[in-house]
Amino acid sequence: ARDEGRGKQAIELLQGEGLNPSFHPLDINSQESVEKLRDYMKEKYGGIDVLINNAGIAFKDTATESFGEQATVTLRTNYWNTKQACDILFPILKSGARVVNMSSCFGFLGCFDKAENQA
């Protein structure tokens, strides 16, 4: 998580379920942050067993940024920086590791009205 407060809240909730997770900050838009996570995971755990790609952003309908700016920021986070994170983290995946890629329904063209796609 980028937000340490929210990350710590998640830890407390999971601890309430009897689990023992730990928190490490990660900003997918920062190569340095991803590299710090890689180094931490390699040093503390010898690599990664499960990598879940869940980073993503979407602008609200009321956003004032131009379409071009929204597209640039969205693609940077949702594609390019996710790819960069994979390039950095994949080399430390342990044998038999799993990668889970999460997406909202907006990544599926079937969410849009077919009439809109035919125009």
Secondary structure, 3 states (H helix, E strand, C coil): CCCHHHHHHHHHHHHHCCCCCCCCCCCCCCHHHHHHHHHHHHHHHCCEEEEEECCCCCCCCCCCCCHHHHHHHHHHHHHHHHHHHHHHHHHHEEEEEEEEECCCHHHCHHHCCHHHHHC
